[in-house]
Amino acid sequence: MVILDGTIVSVALPSIQHNLGFSSSSLAWVVNAYLVPFGGLLLLAGRLGDLIGRKRVFIAGLGVFTAASLLCGVSQDPAMLLASRFVQGIGGAVTSAVTLGMVVTLFPQPRERAKAIGVYSFVQSAGGSMGLLAGGALTQAISWHWIFFVNVPIGIVAALMAGRVLASEHGVGLDKGTDLVGGLLVTSALMLSVYTIVETTDHGWSSAHTLSFGTAALTLLIAFVARQTKASHPLLPLRVFRSRNVSGAMVIQALMVAGMFSFQFLCVLYLQKVLGFDEMHTGLGIFPVSVAIGALSLGLSPKLIARFGPRAVLLPGLSLIAAGLAALGRVPAGGSYVVDVLPALLPLGIGFGLAMPALATLAMSAATPQDSGIASGMFNTMQQIGSAFGLAVLSTLANAHTDALLSDGASTASALTGGYRLAFRIGSGLVAVALLLGATLLRSSTTARRPAAERKPVAEHATR
């Protein structure tokens, strides 16, 4: 539900603009008002889960997100919608930050954890892709209000089920990590970073606005790191990053997501603006990626990770993603979906279905029960930073190249396609860098190959 909300809104933006009277410049903040608090609060929310209990934080975040969704749906003017979207981003961050931490705590053994992370990865990717399809269907069939209303029954049921199914936990206690100064520094730094990145679309990368806010965000981040080295109870224990696999997985995650955003955002534009797809057909056109991710994440990936280790699964996955983006970098202006787009989508889906569970496994490999919330929050934070950075950089470069081609006399379709092709190729390059880092930084895991006799039943652990 939370991941879906990040994409379901994009399809409905024209209807929202027409109905509520958004200006062209302010319309982007229907998305950004959600992204800024979401990216900024993941780390703090993850640590709060460790301190006061992940179940409590999870249910509280669901409550905020669900209530804010209702307010979004009944909004009658831009101010109310933007304020509700901001609160919705807070709820989404609080809920998402602890989810992966709960998964690895519930399933401590490698084989069971690989299966659970596979399901987690599938739900994430399916939410992103289904948002495009659901957004178009709901907007066309009913109205844009329902892209928010659908969250209400889902959120209520999820909260009730969480209260019934998840075991209660008290956390390590606020006295073990109540670093209020550190929390303020890191939240301000991350929110300011996301804000700076998303605003580059209007101000440019070399503008005084971008440089000043970027410098302020970097200063706050440096101050936070310095604070963590001296604090008696740090918000982010730096021991989390001592593992090369954990640190490497975080960086690779950001690069992979940044590259994949050239597909998630620009491929939609190519289908709509160049091939002439409507919202419904666009969602259906992207759907094969979700099918491929689901088939790999739910079936083959967990078995491969358990047998060969996450690094051995990650590298082929990144290779397939880079190849798929490179194939999209050759789409023609008069292209065909079946001939030019679909063959590129299949390796993207297969590659992401391999890479995402492997990355999540690596990122959480050194997390203890006391640190799983902060590790989960950090993993999701890198994903959001990568998404924002990828969208800002790739869309800016695509637009600039399109404008240059138009000034040279190219047709609109050719100019748009030229910009998209450039972004796809750069996205492929970012994933290729991630592949290089994975091959050189990450270490092979041997824990995944432990025989079944050494593993304790998950039910026994959960009961304890």
Secondary structure as UniProt FT lines:
FT   HELIX           2..20
FT   HELIX           24..27
FT   HELIX           29..52
FT   HELIX           54..73
FT   HELIX           78..106
FT   HELIX           110..141
FT   TURN            144..145
FT   HELIX           146..149
FT   HELIX           151..165
FT   HELIX           174..176
FT   HELIX           180..203
FT   TURN            205..206
FT   HELIX           208..230
FT   HELIX           238..241
FT   HELIX           244..261
FT   HELIX           262..267
FT   HELIX           268..269
FT   HELIX           270..274
FT   HELIX           279..295
FT   HELIX           296..300
FT   HELIX           301..308
FT   HELIX           310..328
FT   TURN            329..330
FT   TURN            333..334
FT   HELIX           337..341
FT   HELIX           342..363
FT   TURN            364..366
FT   TURN            369..371
FT   HELIX           372..407
FT   TURN            408..409
FT   HELIX           412..441
FT   HELIX           447..449
FT   HELIX           452..454
FT   HELIX           458..463
//
